[in-house]
Amino acid sequence: MWTLSPSAIALVALAVFALIAPPVTATLVLSDVSFSPNPPLVPAQSQHVTANFAIIPSGATTFASGHNIQLQTDLVNAQWNIRVMLDGLPAAQQSVTGSVAFINGALISYPTSRDVSLIIGIDGTVPANAGVFVMVMQAEEIDNSGGIVPGSVITINQPTTLSTVSPVSPTIPALTPVITTPPAPSPTRAPGFSFVGGILALCIVGAVVTGRRFHSHGFL
């Protein structure tokens, strides 16, 4: 049976910790952004965006070499121009076409004594069917397993011309009045006396009177 010395145990513990401990992530900070033309964005119009990011080290290096930075945009036919700046001077450059682009972590992994930043330019077209806002750029750190590092997402949204349109008042349908035709009034009748009955009564009275006249003149 053999035993390990205290120093050997410490080395083994450090090696195990290095294998299971998650790498310390860097902090991506948006320092400046510009647009040409200036917002609001116009649907179906070309748009240029330039964003500057500072990388704040949180571990032994400026960025974990096994991690990546993923870039996304909703601009159509996007063309990316990505520059890595080291101590204020260009250190790497890459051009990518498409809605998604990646920056290899090895390109921005340096000793913490170095100053590393990113200048990301994108040219594209505002979607013709854009809504009130368009996501022109999003940057996020991706870990070794392909997952998004919590708290690393930076999203740049910009309003479109649709956001300047006054809201439309709700349309109230006109109410069609219901026209009711009142029934024709019934003729007023005296109690117990009809029009035809009255005519007959007048005829009888006239006949009686005429008969009396003939009798008085000797015709009967």
C-alpha positions as CSV (number, residue, x, y, z in Angstrom):
1,M,0.0,0.0,0.0
2,W,1.3,3.4,-0.9
3,T,0.4,7.0,0.2
4,L,0.7,10.4,-1.4
5,S,2.6,13.2,0.1
6,P,0.7,16.4,1.0
7,S,2.3,18.2,-1.9
8,A,1.2,15.5,-4.4
9,I,-2.3,15.6,-3.0
10,A,-2.4,19.4,-3.5
11,L,-1.3,19.0,-7.1
12,V,-3.9,16.3,-7.8
13,A,-6.6,18.5,-6.2
14,L,-5.6,21.5,-8.4
15,A,-5.7,19.3,-11.6
16,V,-9.1,18.0,-10.7
17,F,-10.4,21.5,-10.0
18,A,-9.0,22.7,-13.3
19,L,-10.9,20.0,-15.1
20,I,-14.3,20.5,-13.4
21,A,-14.3,24.2,-12.7
22,P,-16.0,26.4,-15.4
23,P,-13.6,28.9,-17.1
24,V,-14.0,32.4,-16.0
25,T,-15.7,34.4,-18.7
26,A,-14.8,37.9,-19.9
27,T,-17.2,40.8,-20.0
28,L,-18.2,42.3,-23.3
29,V,-19.2,46.0,-23.0
30,L,-20.7,48.1,-25.8
31,S,-18.8,51.3,-25.8
32,D,-20.1,53.1,-28.9
33,V,-22.5,52.6,-31.8
34,S,-23.3,54.7,-34.9
35,F,-25.9,54.4,-37.7
36,S,-25.9,55.6,-41.3
37,P,-28.5,56.9,-42.0
38,N,-29.7,57.8,-38.5
39,P,-32.8,56.1,-37.1
40,P,-35.6,55.7,-37.4
41,L,-34.9,52.9,-39.9
42,V,-36.8,52.9,-43.2
43,P,-38.1,49.5,-44.4
44,A,-36.4,48.2,-47.6
45,Q,-33.7,50.9,-47.2
46,S,-29.9,50.1,-46.9
47,Q,-28.5,50.5,-43.4
48,H,-24.9,50.7,-42.0
49,V,-24.1,50.0,-38.3
50,T,-20.8,50.3,-36.5
51,A,-20.4,49.0,-32.9
52,N,-17.4,49.2,-30.7
53,F,-17.0,46.6,-27.9
54,A,-14.5,46.6,-25.1
55,I,-13.4,43.2,-23.6
56,I,-13.0,43.4,-19.8
57,P,-10.9,40.4,-18.5
58,S,-12.3,38.4,-15.7
59,G,-9.7,35.6,-15.5
60,A,-6.1,34.9,-16.4
61,T,-6.6,36.0,-20.0
62,T,-8.7,38.7,-21.8
63,F,-11.1,36.0,-23.1
64,A,-11.5,32.2,-22.8
65,S,-9.8,30.8,-25.9
66,G,-12.3,27.9,-26.0
67,H,-15.3,30.3,-26.1
68,N,-16.6,32.2,-29.1
69,I,-18.6,35.3,-29.7
70,Q,-21.8,34.9,-31.8
71,L,-23.2,37.9,-33.7
72,Q,-26.7,38.1,-35.2
73,T,-28.8,40.6,-37.1
74,D,-32.2,40.9,-38.6
75,L,-30.9,43.1,-41.5
76,V,-31.3,41.4,-44.9
77,N,-28.2,40.4,-47.0
78,A,-25.9,41.4,-44.1
79,Q,-22.2,41.8,-44.7
80,W,-20.0,41.9,-41.6
81,N,-16.6,43.6,-41.2
82,I,-15.0,42.5,-37.9
83,R,-11.7,44.0,-36.6
84,V,-9.8,42.9,-33.5
85,M,-7.9,45.8,-31.9
86,L,-4.9,45.1,-29.7
87,D,-3.6,48.1,-27.7
88,G,-5.4,50.4,-30.1
89,L,-3.9,48.8,-33.2
90,P,-5.4,46.3,-35.7
91,A,-4.6,42.7,-34.8
92,A,-7.0,40.7,-36.9
93,Q,-9.8,41.2,-39.5
94,Q,-12.4,39.0,-41.0
95,S,-15.4,39.5,-43.4
96,V,-18.5,37.4,-43.2
97,T,-21.8,37.3,-45.1
98,G,-25.1,36.3,-43.6
99,S,-27.4,36.9,-40.6
100,V,-25.0,35.1,-38.2
101,A,-21.2,35.5,-37.7
102,F,-18.7,34.1,-35.2
103,I,-15.5,35.4,-33.6
104,N,-13.1,32.7,-32.5
105,G,-12.1,33.2,-28.9
106,A,-8.4,32.5,-29.8
107,L,-8.4,35.7,-31.7
108,I,-9.2,37.8,-28.7
109,S,-7.4,35.7,-25.9
110,Y,-4.4,37.6,-24.6
111,P,-2.7,38.3,-21.3
112,T,-4.7,40.6,-19.1
113,S,-1.9,43.2,-19.5
114,R,-3.1,43.8,-23.1
115,D,-6.0,46.0,-24.2
116,V,-8.4,44.1,-26.5
117,S,-11.5,45.6,-28.2
118,L,-13.7,44.9,-31.3
119,I,-15.0,47.1,-34.1
120,I,-17.9,45.5,-35.8
121,G,-19.4,47.0,-38.9
122,I,-22.4,45.6,-40.7
123,D,-24.1,46.6,-44.0
124,G,-27.6,45.3,-44.8
125,T,-31.1,46.2,-45.7
126,V,-34.0,46.9,-43.4
127,P,-36.6,44.2,-43.9
128,A,-39.5,45.4,-46.1
129,N,-42.0,43.9,-43.6
130,A,-40.2,45.3,-40.6
131,G,-42.3,46.1,-37.5
132,V,-41.9,48.9,-35.0
133,F,-38.4,47.8,-34.1
134,V,-35.5,46.0,-35.8
135,M,-32.7,44.0,-34.1
136,V,-29.7,45.4,-36.0
137,M,-27.1,43.6,-33.9
138,Q,-26.8,41.1,-31.1
139,A,-23.6,39.8,-29.5
140,E,-23.3,36.9,-27.0
141,E,-20.6,34.7,-25.6
142,I,-20.8,31.0,-26.4
143,D,-19.2,28.5,-24.0
144,N,-17.5,25.2,-24.8
145,S,-20.8,23.3,-24.9
146,G,-22.4,25.7,-27.3
147,G,-24.6,27.4,-24.7
148,I,-25.0,31.1,-24.1
149,V,-23.0,32.4,-21.2
150,P,-25.6,34.0,-18.8
151,G,-25.4,37.8,-18.7
152,S,-23.3,38.1,-21.9
153,V,-26.1,39.0,-24.4
154,I,-26.0,42.6,-25.8
155,T,-28.8,43.5,-28.1
156,I,-29.1,46.7,-30.2
157,N,-32.7,47.4,-31.3
158,Q,-33.6,50.5,-33.4
159,P,-37.1,52.0,-34.2
160,T,-38.5,52.1,-37.7
161,T,-40.6,54.8,-39.3
162,L,-43.6,52.8,-38.2
163,S,-42.9,53.9,-34.7
164,T,-43.5,57.5,-35.6
165,V,-47.0,57.0,-37.0
166,S,-49.7,58.2,-34.7
167,P,-51.9,55.4,-33.5
168,V,-55.1,55.0,-35.4
169,S,-58.2,55.7,-33.5
170,P,-60.6,52.8,-33.4
171,T,-63.3,53.0,-36.0
172,I,-66.8,53.1,-34.5
173,P,-69.4,51.7,-36.9
174,A,-72.2,54.0,-37.7
175,L,-75.5,52.9,-36.3
176,T,-78.3,52.6,-38.8
177,P,-81.6,53.9,-37.3
178,V,-84.5,51.5,-37.4
179,I,-87.4,53.2,-39.1
180,T,-90.8,52.0,-38.1
181,T,-93.9,52.9,-40.1
182,P,-96.8,53.5,-37.7
183,P,-100.1,51.8,-38.7
184,A,-102.7,54.0,-40.4
185,P,-105.2,55.3,-37.9
186,S,-108.6,53.7,-37.9
187,P,-111.5,56.0,-38.9
188,T,-113.3,57.4,-35.9
189,R,-116.8,56.1,-35.5
190,A,-119.5,57.5,-33.3
191,P,-120.9,55.0,-30.9
192,G,-123.6,52.9,-32.5
193,F,-123.6,54.8,-35.8
194,S,-121.9,53.7,-39.0
195,F,-121.4,55.6,-42.2
196,V,-123.5,53.3,-44.3
197,G,-126.2,53.3,-41.6
198,G,-126.3,57.0,-41.7
199,I,-126.8,57.1,-45.5
200,L,-129.7,54.6,-45.2
201,A,-131.3,56.7,-42.4
202,L,-131.1,59.9,-44.5
203,C,-132.7,58.1,-47.5
204,I,-135.6,56.8,-45.4
205,V,-136.2,60.3,-43.9
206,G,-136.1,61.8,-47.4
207,A,-138.6,59.2,-48.7
208,V,-141.0,59.9,-45.8
209,V,-140.8,63.6,-46.4
210,T,-141.4,63.2,-50.1
211,G,-144.4,61.0,-49.5
212,R,-145.9,63.5,-47.2
213,R,-145.6,66.2,-49.9
214,F,-147.3,64.0,-52.5
215,H,-150.1,63.3,-50.1
216,S,-150.6,66.9,-49.2
217,H,-151.0,67.8,-52.9
218,G,-153.6,65.2,-53.5
219,F,-151.5,62.8,-55.6
220,L,-152.6,60.0,-53.4
